[in-house]
Amino acid sequence: YVKGLSNVVVNDEATINKVMEKGLKHRTTGATLMNEGSSRSHSIFTVVLEMNRKDEGGKDHFTMGKLNLVDLAGSERQSKTGASGDRLKEGCKINLSLSALGNVISALVDGKGKHIPYRDSKLTRLLQDSLGGNTKTLMM
């Protein structure tokens, strides 16, 4: 369960842009010693493209693709950010989820273990298809 997670059906680029703008408004930012507008949360926009077409014989051909647009909050050192109170708690949660992501990637690369710890964080659970599924993934 992810609080505030929503699915929206869209049919055009303008509606996609409105939904993404709405999502970005919910993104938490806050000031730290290192960054005045520090990102205090991860952001994931999942775009599922579906197409149904009929061939000359009237047979349906359904195609689906999934694109995850992910913006991760950066890891933090409390001593450098000067974070305290809520900012410190946010930083700890950010670091935990990034650590879980690193653990999943390490387990996938290692290939020795049978267990991949996707369920260790909401982030890795949401990105499970992109990390270990039948997809191509690019991280920038």
N, C-alpha and C positions, 0 to 999 in steps of 0.2 A: 504494500500500500504506500502510495506517495501522496501526501497532502497537496491538494490543489491541482493534481494531474487531470488533464482533460483531453478529450478527443473531439476534433472538429472536422466535419466533412466540408471540403471546399471544392470549387469547380473552376476557379480562375486565379490568376496571379495576384490580382488586387486583394482578394479575400485572404490568400496566403500571407501577403504582407501585413494585413490588418491583424491576423492571428499572431504573427511573429512579433509585431509591435506590442500587442497586449502582453505576450509572454515576457518580453524584455522589460516591461514596466514592473513586473513582479520580481524581477531579479534584484537580489539584495546586494547593496554596496555600502561601504562605510570607510571612514578615514582610519589609516594607521600611520605610523611614523614613516613607513616606506612608500605609501601610496595614498593620496587623498581620496581617490575613488576606487578603493580596493574592492574587488569582486569577493563577496562573502558567500557565494553559492555557485554550484555548477548549473549549467543550463543545457538542456537537451531538447532539441526539436526533432521529432521523427516524422518524416514525410513518407507516406505510403502511396505509391502510384499504382493505380489499377487501370487496366485497359481491357475492354471486351470487344472483339470484332468477329464478324461472321465471314467465313470464307465463301467462295463461289457456290459451294454445295449447301450453304445455310448452317454449317456447323460452327458452333461458338468456339473461340480461342481466347482464353483468359490469361492475361499476363499481369504479374505483380512485381513491383520492386520496392525496396525499402532503403531510405537514406536517413542516417542519423547525423544531424548537425550538432556537434558537441563543443561547448566552451567550458573548459575546466577552470575552476578557481585555482590559483597557485598555492603551493605548499608554503608554510610560514614557520619562521623561528620567532618565538615570543620575544626573545631578547632584542631582535632587530625591529620588530613591528611595534613594540611597546604596548601590545594589546593587553587589555584587562577586562574583566566583567564579561559582557555579552560577546565582545570582539574576541576575547580569549577562547570562549566556548565555541564560537564559530570556527576559529582557526583550528581547534582540536578536531572538530568534526570534518573539516576540509582535509586535514592531514590523515585522519583515519580512512576516509573514503579513497584518497589517493594511494594510501598504503595497500588497501584491499585491491585496487585496480592493478597495482604493481605485482601483488601476489598472484592474481589471475593470469596476468601476462607471463610471469615467470613459470607458472605451472603449465601453461600452454606451450611455451618455448622448450621447457625441460622435457616434456613428453613422457617422463618416467611414471609419474603418478596417475592413477585413474581418476582421482577426485580433483575437479577444478572448483575452487571456492567462490562460485558466482553469487551465492546467497549471503556472503559476508557483508555486503553493502547494497543499498538501493541502486547506487550508480552501476555496479557491475551486473546486477540483475537486469537492469534496463538495457544495458549494452551487451547482454549475453550473445545475441545473434551476431552482432558485429565483431565480437571478440573471438568467438569459437564456432560460429555457425558457418553456413555455406555462403560467405560473403567476402568481398574484397574491402579492406579497411586501410584508410590513409590517415595518419596522424600528423598534424602540423604543429 
